[in-house]
Amino acid sequence: MLLDSTQVRFVPREASKASAVGAGLEECRVQVLWRGAARLTGSPERSIEYASLPYNPGFTRVISASAWVVSPDGRKTESFEKRDFVDSVAVYNTFFWDNRRVLRFPSEERVGAGGVLAWEFRFEMDDVFREYGKPFLPSLPMLRAEFEAIPAPGTRLEFEAGHPRLRSPKPGGEPGSLRWEVSRELPLPEHRPTGFFANPMAVFVRCMPSSQGPTDYTWSVVSQKAASILEPRIEPNAMDIRGQAMSLVEGKTGRWERVRALSEFVQGSIAYLEITIDQDALAGMRPHHPSDVLRNRYGDCKDKAVLLASMLRAVGDDSRVALVSSGNPLAVVETWPANSFNHVIVLIRADGSESPSWPVVDGGEGARWVLFDPTNSFTPLGVLPDGDAGGFGLIVSPQGGRLFRVPFSDPATSRSLRKIEAVMDSRGGLRASIVEDTFGKMAAAQYGGRYNKSHEQYQDLINARVHRANPLCKDLNWTDHWSPADAHYRLTIGFSVASYGRAMPGGLMLVSPDVLPGTAKFEPWSVENDGVSVLGPDEVEEEVRLSIPEGYSVEELPDGWKTDQALLSAEITYRVDGSSVVLTKHLSRKAGFFKKGDYEALRNLYRQVHEAERRSVILRRQPVKT
């Protein structure tokens, strides 16, 4: 990427021309000039990523589009105008559809390998949040990136820069404007540390009236704006909503039993499908009416959240919705109130009768709320999906809700219990039976790997897992059971290995009790980009009971191993119990954000755990008595 240059100009709209997009939402206009240039050395198919502008014609107007193609030897340049671009419907997968289009230059037909493609788009769009963001983390090596923001007359700019290199902008070319420049930026490598998120290499600018101070735009204001969009669609008094809700809770006396009936209905009966018909600046933000969602049996996250909130209120329960950032816990910056969210979940009033392990947050003024994500089809009430935790959420309220940190699961309630019974014969063959019980978030994640897979597809995954540890295994069989009410998933696996023990001279045999490894392995920290690794909790209790072959005795047991540190607590023990060798393992690690030093230290500790549980037991064949 040779150049990526963006100039954004905020333009106030006359009140008489502003669209009625929502109560309390003041619309403005943003004019954007985007220029770029890239040397296309890859496949022609990849070149369609460049000189390509997605836009929604309902609130974005493309003023002009131009392109230039420079031959590989640099001796010839061709110029193209908007009529040479292809304007087509955007291509989506089976879960998304809206009115977005894509205006792109057909570079794969016109640019030779090694040639340069340059482009310029001028467009303007409606904006209700008066904000524009510019990322500087490219998908290809980038020589230069520029970003200039120009305030409207009588206004000023506020900005948030997520990286030290971006916190000192230069004055732009017009009064009050600001300019950022970045040179020689590398993309994130393909192989990254486990759970890695790069520090935001982005700038966000907001255009504010000069009469307002920096503290006038708060999270409460963002919450109120979101409420003006979402709250009008929560309709508990609609006859069909109330009727469906009452039928689902009929005969259920316990409050959380009633809540669970409603939550499981929305999770399981409403398919995820995002269809956006609106053509204003809130297209994609405004949910459908819950009656439509109930009738059609599909909706996206905001549709499912609003439907569940409506049904909860219909049966007399107290519920709200909240905004979170799913999949990126660094997306929302605590000090920068903004619409930086991409997901909607539900808040259900906590009353003290909920399980202590459930995700609960303080909503202020004595209110506490249980968090629940109705979009996720396999994570039950009382558990949050992996992608929701760790970042910030915002309570949506007409009075202004507060920002909260979405909690991680507690290791004590998100855990794995494994019992392995293994029997060896005198030839070193082994037959293993494994019962793996997981609970809480860990159970939901395990069941998530099973959900929407056929028996054969899931068996392929189990086969791969067992074969990685025991390449010669055979006769594999398995069963599983999922209990959403207590977030418990049980997986049982059986298999045999013809030559598990390794015969040694002198009648010795080496065997490892670690029949099926269960310790996590982390990728090395090989990136130069600043960032953190975000890891969920890890709590494991394991017992392996290995029955030694008849005619053998234990010659030598490995030493145990133990560590008790702030990052990780773990202990491995070996003992003889009758004719069996017993390996026990306990491991506990809290969830959190890990910088490079802590991550590498944690990775080293896990390596030591893995080495300790893979040590071999030495068996000796006893002489045959005559």
N, C-alpha and C positions, 0 to 999 in steps of 0.2 A: 504494500500500500504506500503510494508515494505521497499522497495528500488527502486529508479529511478535514474540510473546513466548513464550519457552520456559523452563520450570523443570524441572530434572532432579534426581532424588533417588536416590542410590546406597543399595541395601538389601542387606545380606548374607543369603545363603541358608543354611539349616541343611544341614549336610553330608548328613544322611539324605535330604533332599529334592532335592539337587542332581542334575542329569542327568549321566550318564556320557558327556560329549561328547568326551573325549579325555584320554589319559594326561598328567598334569602340568598340566591346565587346570582352574583353580578357577573355577566359575561363580558369578556374582552376579546380582542383580536390579536393574534400572533402572526407576524410575517417572518418567513424563514427563507434564507438563501443558503443552499447546501451545495458545496463544490467538492469534487473528489477526483483522484487520479490513481490508477493502478497499472502496474506492468503485469500482463497476463501470461504467466509462464506455465500454468497448470493445464488441466483438461478443459476443453471448450464447455463442458457441462457446468463446471464450477463458475465460469465467467458470468453466468446469469445472476450471480449474487450482487454484481456491481451495477451501477447506474440503474438502480431499481428502487422505486418509491411506492411503498404501500400507502394507501389513503382511503378515507371514507368520504365519498362525494357529498354526504349529508352535511358535513361541517368543515370540509377541507376543499379549497379551490386551488387547482394547479394553474399558476399564472403562465409559466414558461418551462420548457425543458430543452436542453441542448447537450450535444455530445461531440467529442472529437476523437478521432482515431489516428494514432501515429504509427507508422510502419515500424517493423522491428529494427531496420537500419537507421531510423530517424530521418529519412529523406522525404517522406511523404505524409501529409496531414489531410484528413477529410473532415468536413464539418457536417453536422446533422441537426435538424430542428425537431420540434415536438411531433410533427406529423410522421417522422421516421421512427417514433417510439411505438411500442405495442401497449395498448391499454386493455387489460383483461381482468376478469374476475379472479380474485385471489384464490389459490388452491389450498384447501384445508384438509384435515383428517376427518374421521367420522364423528368427532366430538365437538366440532366448532363450525359455525356458519354465521356470517353477517354480511353486510353490504360493502365490505372493503374491496377495493380494487388494487391493482398493481400496474403502475406505469413504468415500463422498463425498456431499455435500449437492447436490441437483439445482438449483443456483442459476439455471441458464439458464431454468428454468420459473417462478421465483418472484421474481427481482430485476429491477426495471426499470432502464433506462439512467439512471445517475446515483444509483442507490440504493446503500446500504451493506450489505455482507454481513459479519457477524461470526461467529466460530466458536470452539469449545473442544473439544479432544480430551484425554481422560485414558487413558493406556495404560501397560502395563508389559511389559518384555521381558527375556529372558535375555541376558547379556553375559559373554564369557570373557576379554575384554581390559580390562575395568574402565575404559572410556574412552567419552567422548561428545564429539562435535564440533558446533559451531554456526557456520555461515557467516553473514556479514553483508553479502555482496555480492548485492543483490537483482536480480531480472529486471525490476522496475518501480521507479520512484521511490518511496522509502520514507520516511515521516515519522519513524517511531520503531521501534527494535528493542531487545529486552531478552533477557538470558540470565542465569539464576541456577542455580548448581550447589550442591547440598547433600550433604555427605559422610555416610556411614554412621557411627553411633556408634563411637567408638574409632578412627576413621580420619581422614585429612586429605586435602586436595586439592592436586594439582600441576597446573600449567597451562602451556600454550604459546600465545602470542598472536602471530600472524604479521604484525601491523601495529602501528605505534607508538601508534595511538589506542586499542588494546585492552590495552596492557600494564600498566595501572594500574586494576584492578577495585576496586569498592567492596565493603565487607562486606555480606553478604546478611542476610536476616531471621532466620537461625538460626545457632547457634554453628558456626564454621568454614566457613560458606558464603560464596560469592563472587558478585558481580553485575557484569555488563557492560551498558552502555547506549550506543546509537549513534543519532544523530538526523540526519535529512535526508541520507540516503545515495542517491546516484545509481547507476543500473546502468551497466555498460559500454556505450558506444555501439556501434552496428552496424559502423561503419567504424573499424578499429583498425590500428595499425602492423603490418607484416608480422611474423609470428611472435610477437605480443605475448601476454604472460601477466601478469595483474595480480598484485601482491603479495598473498599470502593474507590476505583480510579475514575471518579465522576465529579461533575460540578452541577449543582442545582441552583437556579436563579429564580427570584420572585420579584415581581414588580409591585411596589407598595406606594400608596399616596404619601407625599412628603410630610403631610400633617400627622401621620401615624408613626409611633415609635416602634423599635424592634420587638417589643414585648406585646404588641397589639395582636399579632397573629399567633395564636396559641393552639395547643392540641384541643382545647375546648371548642375553639372556632371550627377546626377541621371536623370534630365530632358533630357539631351542629349542622355543618354543610352536608355531611354524610347522612345525617338523620333526615334532612329535607328530601333526600333521594330515596332512602330505604323505608323509613317509618310509614309513609303513606300507603305502602304496599302490604303492610302487615294488617290483615283483615280478619280478626277473630269472629266477627259477627256475621260473616257470609254463611248462608244456610248450609251449603255443601261442605264448607270447612268444618263448621260446628258439628254437622251430622256425622261426618267421617271420624272426627276426633272422639266424639262420644261413643261411637260404636267400637272403636279400638280400645277404649279404657273400660268398657262395660265389664263388670264382674271383678275388676281389679281394685283392691282396697288400699294397698300401700301406695304412698305418693310416688316413690321411685319406680315401683312396678308400672304405674300408669305412665310415667315419663318414658320408661324404657319401651313400652308398647308403641308410643308415638315416634320415638327416635328410630326404632328398628323399622317402622313402616316407611319413614322418609328415606332412610338409608337403602333399604332393599327394594322398595316399590317404585322409586323415582329414579329413572335412568339418568346418567350424566350426559347432557347434551346442551351446548350453548348455542342458542339461536337469537340473534339480535336483529330486530326489525327497525328500531328507532333510527332516525336520521339527524338527530341533534347532537350537541356537544356532550351529552350524557349517554350516548349510545354505548352499550357495554357496561354501564354503571347502574342503570335502572332495572330492577328485577321485574319479571312478569307478575301479573296478578296471581296470587296463590290458587285461586279457583281454576285458572288456566293450567297451572302446573299440575294440580290434582287431576284434572280431566285428561290432560295430554300424557301424564306419567313420565315427563322428562323435564329437565331444567339444569342449570349450572349451579355453582356454589351459592350465589346470592338467592337464586330461586328456591333452592332446597332449604336454605337457612330461613328465609321469610315464610315459607310454608310451615316449617316446624314451629317457628315462633308464633304464627297465627294459630296453629292447632293447640299449642300449650296454653295460650291465653284463652282459647275457646273453652278449655276445661277448667279454667280458673287458676292456672299456674302463672307464675311471673317469669317472663323471659324477655331477652333483648338479643340484638345481634352485635357482633364485634368484627372489626377488620384486623386481619393479620397478614404477615408476609410468609407465604408458604414456599418452602424450598430454599430460602435465603434469609437466615437470621440476622444478616448484617444490612439488609435493605433499608430498614427504618432506623433513622438516626434520632436518638432521644432529644437532641438539642435543636432539631429542625422539623417543626410541625409542618406536615405536608401529606399529600395523598400518595404515599409511597407503598400502599398495600396492594395485594393481588388476590386476596381470598377473604371470604366471609364465613364466619362460624356462628354458633348460637351460645348465648349465656342463659343459664337456668339458675334461678335463685337458690342459693345454698341455705339450709335450715339447721345444720348440725347433725342431721341424721344420715348424711351421705358418708361413704367410706372415707377414712382419713387419707387413703392413697389417691383419691380422685383429684384432678387438676382444678384447684379453686384459687380465685384471685380476689383481691380487695377492690371493690368498686367505689369506695368512698361513702361517707354518710352512713356507716354501719352496714352497708350491703356487701355481701360476699356472693360470688357467682361461680357455678360449675361450668367449665368450658366443655363444649361438645362440637365435633365436626361432623355434620350430617352428610357431607359430600363423600367422605371415605366409606366405602361399602363394608369394610371388614373390621374397623376399629370401634369397639362397642362403647356405650356410655360408661364413663369413668376412666377412659384412656384417651390420650391424644395421639394422632399420627406423628411419626418422626419429623415430617416436614414442617409441622406447625410450631414445634417447641424451640425455645432458646431466644427467639427474637422478641419484638414488641407487638402488642396488640392495642387496639383503641376501642373503648366502649362507645357505641353509637347511641346518642341520646339527644333529644331536642333541647335539653337544658345544658348540654355539653358534658361528655363523658371523659374519663381519665385514661391516660396511657398506662399500660401495665406490661410487665415482663411475663411472657408466656412460660410457665414452669416446665422444667425437665421432669421426667419421671424419677421417682426415688428408687435406688437400686434394690431396696428391701421389698418393693412391690413389683418390680420388673426384673424377673429372675428366671433362671433355668435350673431345674433339678434333673440330674441324669443318673440312672442306675444301669450298669452294664453287667450282665452275667455271661461269662465266657468259659467254655469247657474245652480243654485240650486233650488230644489223644496221644498215644505213645509215639506216633510218627510225626508229631508236630502240627497236625491238623487242628483247626479251631472252629467251634460253632458259637456264635455270639447272639445274644438277645439284648436289645437296647430299648429302654423306656425313657423317653425325654419329655418331661413336663415343663412347659413354659407358662409364665403368668404376666399379666399386665401388658405394657408396651411391647415387651419381647414376644409375648404370645401373639399379639396382633400382627407384629412383623412376620412371625413364622407362618401364621395363617394367611397373611397376605401373599406369601409365596405359593400357597395352595389355591387361593381363591381364583376362580375363572380358569382353572387348569383342569383338564381331564385327568382321569386316573393314570392314563398312559404318559401324559406330559409330566405329571408330578413324579411318576416313577423314574422317568429319565433324569430328573434333577437329583433324586435320592441315589440313583445308580452312580451318577457322576461324583456325588459327595463321598460315597463309600469306596468307589474305585480309586479316588485320589489317595486315600489312606491305605487301601488294600487292593492293589491292581489285580490280584488273582482270585478275588472273591467270587462266589457263585451262590445259587439258590437264594437270591435276595427276595424277601417279602416284607410287606409293611401294612400298617393300618394307622388311621388317625381319627381324632375326635376333637371337635371345637365346641366350647361352651361359652357363648358370649356373655351370659349373665355374670360369671365370675372371671371373665377374661382368661380362660385356661385352654391351652392347646396341648394335646398329648399325641406324640408320634412314637410308634413302636416299629422297630426295624430288626429283622433277623437275617443273617447270612452266614456262610461258611467260607473258610479259607483252607485249601488243601495243605499248604506248607507255610504255616504262620511262624512256628518256631524254627530257629536256625541251629542245626546240629553242628557241634564242635568236636574236635578230637578229645579222647579221654572220657567219652560218655557225657559230655556237657551239652547243654542246649541253652541258647539265648532267646529270650522272649520279652517283649514289651507289653505291659498291662494296658497301655494306652491304645485300645483297640480302634477307637474312632475319635480322633482329636476334636476337641471342642473349644480350643483357645483361639481367640481372634489374632489375626496377623495384620500388621499395619505396613502400608507402603512407605518407603523411605522418603524423607523430606528432601526432594530433589529440585524444588522450584526456587527461583530467586525472587519471585514476587512476594511482597509483604502480604501477610494474611494469618489466619488462624485455622486450626482444625476443630470442628464442632463434633463432639462425640456424645452419643447417648450413654446411659448407664450400662454397666456390665456386672452382673451378679450371678455367679455359677457355684453350685454345689454338685459334686460328682463323686460317685463311688463305683469303682471297677472291681469286680470279684472274679478272679481268674483261677479256675480249678486246674491244678497242675496234673500232668498225666500220671496214671498209676505206675508205680515203680520208680518215680522220680522224687527227689527231695530238693528243698531250696538250699543251694550252695551259698548264694550271696544276694543280699537285697541292696538296692541303691540307697544312698543317703537321701533323707528328706530335704526339703528346701522351703524357706520362709522369708517373706519380706513384709514389713508393715510401714508403709510410707504414706505421705499425704496424697500422692498420685494413685497408688495402688496398694491394696492389701491382698496377699496371696499366701497359701501354704499348700505344699505337696507332702504327703506322708506315704510310706510303704510299711506293711506289716504282714506277718504270716498268721492266718487263722485256720488251724487244722490243715486241710489239704489245699487251701486256697491262698493266693497272694492277693492282698487288698490294697488298692491305690485309692486314696481320697484326695480330693482337691477342693479348696475353697478359694474363691477369687471375688473381689469386690472393688468396683471403681465407680466413682460418681460421674455424672454427666457434666459437661462444661465446655468452655472455650480454652483451647490449648495452643499456646504460642510455640515457636519452633523448638526452643530449649526443652520445655516440658514434654512436648510431643516426642522428641527423640529419646528423652529419658524414659517415657512411658513405653515407647516401642522397644527399648532395650529390656525393660522389665518383663514385657510380654514374651520376648525372645527367651529370657531366662525361665519363665514359667513353662514354655513349650519344651525347652531342653530338659527341664526337671521331670516332666511327665512322660518324656520319651525314653528315659533311661531303661536299660535292659536288666531283667532279673536273670541270674545264672542258676540253672537247674542241673542237677547231677543224677544220672541213672544209677540206681542202687544195684549192687551185684546180685545175681540170681542165686538164691540159696539152694544148695543141693543136699 
